[in-house]
């Protein structure tokens, strides 16, 4: 059964809060919103940092989405823009299948095939980047599978969710969704959705750079199928702190409040006034976030060093 939808994303209303922490206006896309609405007794500012723990294992494509979805101009267009989707049954268990029948040129200007829901964070959001801006997208070849060959797709499905997207040209894309991150693939060869025989999915090893592409694809698969144990690195902490600063400022608060979330109230009370380097570091986090949100997410996707964007 097929369902044709002319779809717009529902907009979450912003919530005005006037509680113990004097929060002000919290935007719906902020991970802080749910925590600050409850404002449970005993909560400290550092408790709110846990709302960002989902970012510890994000890959470049996921980080790029986190900054883009905080762009108010992008979100306004994504909420109101109409997109023609068709949902259908899938040959892959527990997967979503989406058909897009009209090219979305507005979304392409942002580097996307279509507009995901701005209120959905990674890795839950249905984010399909254009291949020309995301070099990490893997090309796979769908071919007939012989009876004696192992079904690698079935083995992968046991560890993660694999969604299928068919674009207006008929090209099928795979979104492999793990607990902490996602990976995108483009299919050639047989159709996964309409195959009349058992199929297998392998890396497309045609063309130059075969070994480099194979190594990158293997690393992606390992991160998704066998995640963790994750540890914060200087890079991931800087990206997380940039998100916190954006959300706090968008909530009408100050970078001092962001510092209390990232560090502690005691540390801020002791060092904020007397250590200029402490304040400058928070400003640097915020500038990084602003640049990534305003368009720097494209450089993040392309693998540009974070230091070059700060």
ZAKE-125687 format. One record per residue (C-alpha): residue in three letters; residue number from 0; x, y, z. Coordinates in steps of 0.1 Angstrom, whole numbers. Layout:
N
SITE ALA NUM X Y Z
...
This chain:
310
SITE UNK 0 0 0 0
SITE UNK 1 13 35 -9
SITE UNK 2 6 67 8
SITE UNK 3 11 100 -10
SITE UNK 4 18 130 13
SITE UNK 5 24 166 6
SITE UNK 6 44 172 38
SITE UNK 7 54 201 60
SITE UNK 8 70 195 94
SITE UNK 9 50 205 125
SITE UNK 10 65 234 144
SITE UNK 11 70 231 181
SITE UNK 12 59 262 200
SITE UNK 13 85 280 220
SITE UNK 14 79 280 257
SITE UNK 15 83 310 281
SITE UNK 16 97 300 314
SITE UNK 17 101 321 345
SITE UNK 18 113 298 371
SITE UNK 19 141 296 397
SITE UNK 20 168 298 370
SITE UNK 21 151 327 351
SITE UNK 22 155 309 318
SITE UNK 23 135 332 295
SITE UNK 24 127 319 260
SITE UNK 25 140 284 252
SITE UNK 26 139 275 215
SITE UNK 27 122 242 207
SITE UNK 28 153 227 190
SITE UNK 29 175 231 221
SITE UNK 30 183 200 241
SITE UNK 31 180 223 272
SITE UNK 32 143 228 267
SITE UNK 33 130 196 282
SITE UNK 34 153 197 312
SITE UNK 35 147 234 320
SITE UNK 36 110 230 317
SITE UNK 37 109 205 346
SITE UNK 38 134 224 367
SITE UNK 39 136 197 393
SITE UNK 40 147 207 428
SITE UNK 41 184 201 433
SITE UNK 42 193 205 396
SITE UNK 43 225 224 391
SITE UNK 44 237 240 359
SITE UNK 45 262 211 353
SITE UNK 46 232 187 353
SITE UNK 47 221 202 320
SITE UNK 48 253 193 303
SITE UNK 49 241 157 303
SITE UNK 50 215 166 277
SITE UNK 51 244 168 252
SITE UNK 52 258 134 259
SITE UNK 53 242 121 227
SITE UNK 54 268 140 208
SITE UNK 55 298 121 221
SITE UNK 56 298 96 192
SITE UNK 57 286 118 164
SITE UNK 58 304 117 131
SITE UNK 59 310 147 108
SITE UNK 60 278 144 90
SITE UNK 61 258 143 123
SITE UNK 62 277 173 137
SITE UNK 63 270 193 105
SITE UNK 64 233 186 110
SITE UNK 65 233 197 146
SITE UNK 66 247 231 137
SITE UNK 67 225 235 106
SITE UNK 68 192 227 124
SITE UNK 69 200 256 148
SITE UNK 70 201 281 119
SITE UNK 71 168 300 123
SITE UNK 72 165 309 86
SITE UNK 73 170 272 76
SITE UNK 74 145 261 102
SITE UNK 75 118 286 91
SITE UNK 76 121 273 55
SITE UNK 77 122 237 65
SITE UNK 78 91 241 86
SITE UNK 79 70 257 59
SITE UNK 80 84 242 27
SITE UNK 81 62 215 11
SITE UNK 82 77 182 1
SITE UNK 83 61 154 -19
SITE UNK 84 68 121 -2
SITE UNK 85 55 86 -7
SITE UNK 86 58 59 19
SITE UNK 87 59 22 9
SITE UNK 88 66 -12 23
SITE UNK 89 102 -23 26
SITE UNK 90 120 -55 19
SITE UNK 91 143 -47 47
SITE UNK 92 129 -55 82
SITE UNK 93 124 -26 106
SITE UNK 94 134 0 81
SITE UNK 95 118 32 68
SITE UNK 96 113 37 31
SITE UNK 97 108 71 16
SITE UNK 98 103 82 -20
SITE UNK 99 107 118 -31
SITE UNK 100 91 125 -64
SITE UNK 101 100 162 -69
SITE UNK 102 135 176 -67
SITE UNK 103 138 200 -38
SITE UNK 104 161 228 -51
SITE UNK 105 157 249 -20
SITE UNK 106 170 221 2
SITE UNK 107 198 215 -22
SITE UNK 108 210 250 -16
SITE UNK 109 217 239 20
SITE UNK 110 234 208 8
SITE UNK 111 205 184 15
SITE UNK 112 184 162 -8
SITE UNK 113 152 173 11
SITE UNK 114 144 191 44
SITE UNK 115 146 169 75
SITE UNK 116 126 179 106
SITE UNK 117 147 206 124
SITE UNK 118 134 194 157
SITE UNK 119 150 159 153
SITE UNK 120 185 156 166
SITE UNK 121 212 132 153
SITE UNK 122 212 103 149
SITE UNK 123 173 101 147
SITE UNK 124 169 127 120
SITE UNK 125 164 116 83
SITE UNK 126 194 135 70
SITE UNK 127 205 128 34
SITE UNK 128 234 151 22
SITE UNK 129 242 157 -14
SITE UNK 130 272 136 -25
SITE UNK 131 291 166 -37
SITE UNK 132 293 182 -2
SITE UNK 133 298 150 18
SITE UNK 134 329 130 7
SITE UNK 135 322 104 33
SITE UNK 136 291 90 14
SITE UNK 137 299 55 3
SITE UNK 138 291 40 -31
SITE UNK 139 278 4 -29
SITE UNK 140 269 -21 -56
SITE UNK 141 238 -42 -54
SITE UNK 142 242 -75 -72
SITE UNK 143 225 -110 -72
SITE UNK 144 233 -131 -42
SITE UNK 145 240 -168 -47
SITE UNK 146 224 -194 -24
SITE UNK 147 258 -202 -7
SITE UNK 148 267 -166 -1
SITE UNK 149 261 -150 33
SITE UNK 150 235 -123 37
SITE UNK 151 256 -94 50
SITE UNK 152 226 -71 50
SITE UNK 153 208 -94 74
SITE UNK 154 238 -94 98
SITE UNK 155 240 -56 97
SITE UNK 156 203 -52 104
SITE UNK 157 207 -71 137
SITE UNK 158 230 -43 150
SITE UNK 159 215 -12 135
SITE UNK 160 186 3 114
SITE UNK 161 190 7 77
SITE UNK 162 165 30 60
SITE UNK 163 160 34 22
SITE UNK 164 154 66 3
SITE UNK 165 146 68 -34
SITE UNK 166 153 102 -49
SITE UNK 167 135 117 -80
SITE UNK 168 161 101 -104
SITE UNK 169 153 67 -90
SITE UNK 170 186 64 -72
SITE UNK 171 184 45 -39
SITE UNK 172 202 58 -8
SITE UNK 173 208 39 24
SITE UNK 174 209 56 58
SITE UNK 175 226 33 83
SITE UNK 176 216 44 118
SITE UNK 177 234 33 149
SITE UNK 178 230 43 185
SITE UNK 179 253 73 182
SITE UNK 180 259 81 146
SITE UNK 181 248 76 110
SITE UNK 182 263 68 76
SITE UNK 183 250 74 41
SITE UNK 184 254 52 10
SITE UNK 185 244 55 -26
SITE UNK 186 234 23 -44
SITE UNK 187 240 13 -80
SITE UNK 188 232 -19 -98
SITE UNK 189 200 -38 -88
SITE UNK 190 172 -21 -69
SITE UNK 191 169 -30 -32
SITE UNK 192 133 -21 -31
SITE UNK 193 122 -40 -62
SITE UNK 194 146 -69 -64
SITE UNK 195 129 -101 -75
SITE UNK 196 158 -122 -63
SITE UNK 197 182 -123 -33
SITE UNK 198 207 -96 -35
SITE UNK 199 239 -86 -17
SITE UNK 200 254 -52 -11
SITE UNK 201 292 -46 -15
SITE UNK 202 314 -16 -18
SITE UNK 203 316 -3 -53
SITE UNK 204 353 -8 -59
SITE UNK 205 353 7 -94
SITE UNK 206 373 39 -101
SITE UNK 207 404 54 -85
SITE UNK 208 411 55 -48
SITE UNK 209 397 20 -41
SITE UNK 210 418 12 -11
SITE UNK 211 413 46 6
SITE UNK 212 375 43 1
SITE UNK 213 375 7 14
SITE UNK 214 394 17 45
SITE UNK 215 370 47 52
SITE UNK 216 339 26 47
SITE UNK 217 353 -1 70
SITE UNK 218 359 26 97
SITE UNK 219 324 39 93
SITE UNK 220 309 4 96
SITE UNK 221 329 -3 128
SITE UNK 222 318 29 144
SITE UNK 223 282 22 138
SITE UNK 224 280 -16 142
SITE UNK 225 304 -17 172
SITE UNK 226 302 17 189
SITE UNK 227 323 29 218
SITE UNK 228 335 30 244
SITE UNK 229 334 67 237
SITE UNK 230 355 93 253
SITE UNK 231 353 131 249
SITE UNK 232 382 144 228
SITE UNK 233 393 180 225
SITE UNK 234 375 182 192
SITE UNK 235 342 167 203
SITE UNK 236 343 188 235
SITE UNK 237 348 220 215
SITE UNK 238 319 211 192
SITE UNK 239 296 202 221
SITE UNK 240 305 234 239
SITE UNK 241 298 254 208
SITE UNK 242 263 239 207
SITE UNK 243 258 247 244
SITE UNK 244 268 283 238
SITE UNK 245 245 287 209
SITE UNK 246 215 273 228
SITE UNK 247 221 293 259
SITE UNK 248 225 326 239
SITE UNK 249 194 317 218
SITE UNK 250 176 312 251
SITE UNK 251 183 348 261
SITE UNK 252 210 339 286
SITE UNK 253 247 348 288
SITE UNK 254 280 330 282
SITE UNK 255 284 330 320
SITE UNK 256 254 307 322
SITE UNK 257 270 285 294
SITE UNK 258 302 283 315
SITE UNK 259 283 271 345
SITE UNK 260 268 243 324
SITE UNK 261 302 233 308
SITE UNK 262 322 237 340
SITE UNK 263 305 244 373
SITE UNK 264 289 272 392
SITE UNK 265 318 271 417
SITE UNK 266 344 274 389
SITE UNK 267 326 303 373
SITE UNK 268 321 320 407
SITE UNK 269 359 318 413
SITE UNK 270 373 325 378
SITE UNK 271 349 344 357
SITE UNK 272 357 379 369
SITE UNK 273 395 375 374
SITE UNK 274 405 353 345
SITE UNK 275 401 369 311
SITE UNK 276 413 337 293
SITE UNK 277 383 319 308
SITE UNK 278 359 344 294
SITE UNK 279 377 345 260
SITE UNK 280 375 307 257
SITE UNK 281 337 308 261
SITE UNK 282 335 336 235
SITE UNK 283 356 314 212
SITE UNK 284 332 285 216
SITE UNK 285 303 308 207
SITE UNK 286 321 322 176
SITE UNK 287 328 286 165
SITE UNK 288 292 277 169
SITE UNK 289 280 308 150
SITE UNK 290 303 301 121
SITE UNK 291 294 265 118
SITE UNK 292 257 273 120
SITE UNK 293 260 301 94
SITE UNK 294 275 278 67
SITE UNK 295 307 264 82
SITE UNK 296 290 231 85
SITE UNK 297 299 225 49
SITE UNK 298 336 227 57
SITE UNK 299 330 204 86
SITE UNK 300 315 179 62
SITE UNK 301 345 182 39
SITE UNK 302 369 174 67
SITE UNK 303 384 208 71
SITE UNK 304 403 211 105
SITE UNK 305 382 226 132
SITE UNK 306 409 251 141
SITE UNK 307 407 266 106
SITE UNK 308 370 274 112
SITE UNK 309 374 290 146
